[in-house]
Amino acid sequence: MFELRDKEMASKIMGKLRSLDLDIKIMHVCGTHQDTLVRFGLIDMLTEAGVNVRQGPGCPVCVTTPMEIEESLALARAGKTVAIYGDMLKVPSETGSLLTVKSEGGDVRLVYSIADAVELAKNIDNDMVFIGVGFETTAPSTASTLLSKPPDNFSVLSCHRTIPDALRILVESGKVELNGLIEPGHVSVITGSNMYEFLSRDYGIPQVIAGFEPLDMLMGIYMLARQIKKGEAKVENSYTRAVTPEGNIKAQEAMAKVFEPCDVKWRGFPVLPGTGLRIRSEYENWDARVRYKDILEPIWQKEFEEPAGCKCGDVLRGELDPADCPLFGTKCTPTNPIGPCMVSAEGGCTIEYKYRR
């Protein structure tokens, strides 16, 4: 039976990559891709074959800004029940983390899905705020929840973002010279492969959508390298068992009904136009920023800096490898994180520390 971790097949693909005589730099935008590359030792094999792979802004917790963390802290300190995914618990900001607030007696709940948060809201005598973090992968579940009219004591602090336009801005910046992009599998299930066509058409960027197993990654990178060698620029899909050209239409429609694009800052980036997802006025009864404006306005008036010495922004832009940060593995560790890239399971620093430190 064909396996997606077959060593013999991996060796054959690596042989084909080496035969191309490569010296290229590519980027992926997915924390799970980075985990696969490092955990299975692919990153070193690819480097030896002339393929420099960089991780871009594909960790949703990592790109969440200090301002958004402070919003979450303010709500918890004001007595609201705050529901989060576990990766958010230890992300530090100027005034602490949600773990800090929890240790001080704040009601911070870890959930596996927004559905869990809704069920909690139905069974508590308090206002529940779900911190909605993630790209097109998680935004549809937030949208469908609001479409179903959740309890009156439930609301969402939307920190959702979208990937395609962020890639356009990254390419336009020219700060990282890239020969091609490996596009994310989970996001592409929702967006479809057609969503990336403009990058190849307008900017001449070769692209391949890849899955998450070792052979998925190697095959995707081989397909990308082959495009680069031929001087082609198109979107290829090596994850056809999950990704279609049009994507998940129902999920896209739900997102369009509930959210509208807005300008938003990403950690490590300036304000990226149109890459945020703001809850539309029709659903403002469940918009935490509308409902708790009095609590959050003082936060909006402040400027929050990145932690001193933290290089997460450079890592997210693909300009720095995690181990090249002077804090990595010394002052900044998973038990004492300075920045979010050492907190989230999808963060480049967490992955580097776990498998290669």
N, C-alpha and C positions, 0 to 999 in steps of 0.2 A: 504494500500500500504506500502511495506517495505521501511523504511527510514533509511539513514545512520547516523541519529542523534537520533534514537529511544532510549529513556531513559530506557525502560523496557528491551530491548535487551542488552544495555550497562550494566545494573545491573546483568543480567544473566552471561555475560562474566566475569565481575569482580568477581562474586561468584565462577566461575570455577578457576579463577586465585588464589583467596584466598585459595581454597581447595588444591592447589598444595604445600602450605607451602614453599614459595619461599624466597630466599635470594640471589638475582642475580644482576649483573651489566651488562647492555646492552647499546649499542650506536646506534644512528641513524645518518645519514649524509645528512640531508635535513632541510633547514630553514622552509619550510612549515610544515613539521612534528612537529618541535618545536612549531610553532605557534598553531597548533591544540592541542598539549598536554597541553600547558599553558592556552590558551584562554578558553578551555572547562573544565579546572580544572582536567584534567586526570592525570597530573603529580603528584599531591598530593595523589590522589586515588591509583595510582600505587605504590608510595612510601610506603603507609600504607600496601599494599599487598606484600611488600618485593621485589619490582622491582625498582632498581635504574637506571633511564634512563639518559644517557649523550648525549649531542649534540656534534658531531664531526665536521670535516671541510666541512660542507655542504652548507655554505653560500659563493657563488662565489665572491661577493664584499669583504667579510671579508678576504678571503685568498689572494686577490690581494696585492702584496707587495708594500712597500713604493717606491721602485725603479720604479715600473710600474706607480704609481701615479705621480711621478716626471717626467717620460717620457711624460705623458699626459699634465702636467703643462707646460713643456718646449715647446711642440708643440703649445699649445694655446698662450703662451707668444711670440712665434715666428710669430704670426699672422695667424696661420692656424685655420680654423673652426673645432672645435672639437665636435663630436656628441657622447652623452653618454646616458645610461639609468639613470633615476633619482636618483637611489641609489648611484651613483658615485659622485654626485655633492658636497656633504659635507664631503667626506672622507678626513681627514687631513693628511698632510705630513709635512716634515721639513720646506718647503718653502710656505706652505699654502694649499689651496684646489682649486678645479675647481670653486667653488663658489667665492673664493677670486679673482681668475683671472677674472671671469665674472664681478665682481663688479669693477674691474680695467679697464674694457672695452674690455676684451677678448671675442671672439665670441664662446661661449659655448652653444650648442643647446641640449635640452632634446628631446629624441625620444623614441617611444614605440617599435621600431623594426629597424633592419638594413635596411629594405625596405624604411622606412621613411627617413633614412640618405641618401640613394641613390637618392630619389626624391629631397631632399634638395640640393644635389650636382649638380643635373641637372639645378637648378634654382638660383645658386649663381656664382659670378665671383671670386671664391676663391678656394683654395685647402681644401677639406673636409677629415678629419680623423675620422673614427669610431673606438671607443675604444671597442674592442670585448672581453667582459667579460662573463664568464659562463662555464659550464661543457658541457657534451654531449647534454644537453637540447637545448642550443643556438648555439653551434658550427656548427651544420648542416645548419642553416640558413645563417651563415657567408660563409660557403663553397659553398652553392648553389648560393649565390650572386656573388662570385668571378668566379664561373663557367659560369655565364651569362655575363661576361665581362662588369662590370659597367663603368661609365664615367671615362675619363682620370684624372679628378681632384679628384677622390675618392681613398682612401686607408684605410687599416685596421691596427691598432695596436693590434696584437693578444695577448690577455691575457687569452686565453682559456686553460682549463685544463681538464684532464680526471680523473674519480673517481676510477675505480677498482684497478689500481696499487698503488694509494695513500693509499687505504685500506690495501693492502698487507704490505706496509712499516709501516703503523701505527700498524698493528698487530705484525710485526717483532720487532718493537721497545720495546715492552713489558712494556712501561711506564704506560699504563692503562690496568689493568687486566679486560678483557671483557669475559663474558660468551656467548655473541651472538651479532649479528648485524641486525638491521632493515635497509634494503636497500631502496634507494630513488625511488619513483614512477616515476617522470618525466624522470630522467636519464635512468631508466630501460626500459621505452617505446622505447628508442633508442637502448640501448645496448642489451636488452633481458636478460632473467634470466640466460641463459647459461654462461654469462660473469663472473658470480660470483662463478662458480663451483670450481675453483682452491682454493678458500679460505677455503671451507669446506673440500676438498680433501687433500690439503697440510698442512693445519693448524688446522683442526678439529674445525672450527668455524661454529656453527649453524647460519642460515640466513633465513630471511623472507622478501620478498618485500611487501610493504604496500602502500595503497592509502592515501588520505589526510583527509577524513572525520573521525569524532570521532570513529565510529564503525570500519572503516578501521584500525585505529591505535590499538584499543583494540584487534581486532581479530588477527592482525599481531603479537602483543606482546604475546597473548595467545598461538598462534601457536609456537612462538619462545620458550616460557617458557616450553611448552610441549616437544619440542625437547631436551631442556637442562635437564629436569627431566629424560627423557628416555636415556640420554647419546648419543643422535644421533647428527650428523653433516651433514646437507644437505641444499639445497636451496629450500625453499617453496615459492610459489607465491600466496599471498592473494589478489592481484590486477589484477586478470585475465581478468577483463573487459577492461584493457588497455595494459597489458604487456604480451608478448608472449615469448617463449623460445629463438627464434632467433632475436627478436627485429625488428627495422626498417632497412631493408637491404639497401634500397635506400639512407637513411640518412648516414648510415655507409660508403657506397661506395663514397658518395660525400665528406665526411670528409677525407677518405683515398686519394682521388685524390688531394685535396687542401692542406692538412696538413701532416706533418711528426712529429713523436714524438720527443721531446727534453727534456733535463734535465732542471728543473725549480724549483726555490725556492717558497715555499708557506709561507704566513705569519704564524708564529708560528712553522714552520718546517724548517729543512735544505733543501738543494737541493734534490728534489725527482726525481730520474732518470726516464726518459721516460713518465712523467706525463704532460708535456707541449705540446702544439700544435703550431708548427712553420709553417708558410706559405712556401710551396715548391717553389723552384727557378723558376718553370714554371709560377708562378703567382706573381713573385717579383715586377712586375709593380704596384701591388696594396698592396705591403707590406710597411707599413710606416717606419719600421726599416731600410729597404733598401733605400727607397726614401729619407728619411730625416736623413740619417746617420750623416751628418754634425751637425745637431741640437742635436741629441741624444747621440753622442759619449761622450761629456763632462759629461753627466749624468751617463753613464756606467762606468766612471772612479772613481766614488764616492761611498762611503758607506753611506747608509741612515739607521738611527736607528729607532726603534719603539718609539712612543711618551713616554716620561718619565712617569713611573708609570702604563702604560697601560698593562693590563693582557689579552688582546684579544688572544694572542698566547696560553696562558694556557687554555682559554675557548675553543678554536678551537681544542685543543688536548684532550679535555674532562677531563682535570685535575682539573678544577676549575669551580664552578658554578658562573654565572655572578654576583649575589648579594654578593659573597665573595670577589670581587675586591674592594679594599679600595676606589677607585674613583667612584664606581657605585652609581648613584643617587645623588651625591654631586657635585664633580667637573666635572663628566662626565654624561651628560644628552643628550637627543635628540636635544635640542636647542644649546648645547655646547659640542659636542662629542669630546672625546679625541682619541678614536679608532674607527675602522670601525664597530665593533660589536654593537655600539650604533648608527650607521648611517643606515645600511641596514635594510629593513623591514624583512629580513630573519636572521638578526643577533640576537644571543641569548640575548644580553644585551638590545636591542631595545624591544624584545618580553617580557622579564622579567619586564622592566620598564613600558611598556604599560599596562600589565595585572596584575602584582603582586607587584609593587614597594613597 
